[in-house]
């Protein structure tokens, strides 16, 4: 029993120490991706999905309050660029950074 407690403590300490570094690395990767995007509408849709994924098309459109055609074009460009994916349930997700 003592060994399991030590192991749990070790894992908790490891996660506590690594979480800030991983969060910063993910933030910097997202920021770098954002800099590479074109029109402001693409950046807005991308950021919205980073914060509120997964979302259906209507969720993005209503959540941002911008035009349907603007959202459609932005999502199309983001999908073509490999930044966003759409699953079988028609939900949009930010593609993982790897």
SVG drawing of the C-alpha trace seen along z (x, -y; Angstrom):
<svg xmlns="http://www.w3.org/2000/svg" viewBox="-27 -41 35 43">
<polyline fill="none" stroke="black" stroke-width="0.4" points="0.0,0.0 2.9,-2.4 4.4,-1.9 1.1,-2.9 0.8,-6.1 4.4,-7.0 3.6,-6.4 0.4,-8.5 2.3,-11.3 5.1,-11.2 2.5,-11.3 0.7,-14.2 3.9,-16.2 5.0,-15.4 1.7,-16.6 1.7,-19.8 5.2,-20.6 4.7,-19.8 1.2,-21.3 2.4,-25.0 5.1,-24.2 2.8,-22.2 0.1,-24.9 2.7,-27.5 4.0,-25.3 0.4,-24.7 -0.3,-28.5 2.8,-29.4 2.0,-26.8 -1.6,-28.1 -0.2,-31.7 2.2,-30.7 -0.6,-29.0 -2.7,-32.1 0.0,-34.3 0.1,-32.1 -3.6,-32.5 -4.8,-35.0 -8.0,-37.1 -9.2,-38.3 -12.3,-36.2 -10.2,-33.0 -8.4,-34.0 -11.7,-34.8 -13.2,-31.5 -10.1,-29.6 -9.9,-31.3 -13.5,-30.6 -13.0,-26.9 -9.9,-26.8 -12.0,-28.1 -15.4,-26.4 -14.8,-23.3 -16.5,-21.2 -19.0,-23.3 -21.5,-22.8 -21.6,-25.3 -24.6,-27.0 -22.8,-27.2 -19.9,-29.1 -22.2,-31.4 -24.4,-32.2 -21.6,-32.3 -19.7,-34.9 -22.6,-36.8 -20.9,-37.2 -22.3,-36.5 -23.1,-32.9 -20.9,-33.3 -18.0,-34.7 -18.2,-31.7 -18.5,-29.3 -15.4,-30.8 -13.4,-30.9 -14.2,-27.2 -13.5,-26.1 -10.1,-27.8 -9.2,-26.5 -10.1,-23.0 -8.1,-23.3 -5.1,-24.6 -5.3,-21.6 -6.2,-23.7 -9.7,-22.5 -11.4,-19.1 -15.0,-18.1 -16.1,-14.9 -18.9,-12.5 -21.4,-14.4 -20.6,-17.6 -18.8,-19.2 -15.7,-21.3 -12.6,-20.7 -9.2,-22.4 -6.7,-19.9 -4.1,-18.8 -0.7,-20.5 2.0,-17.9"/>
</svg>
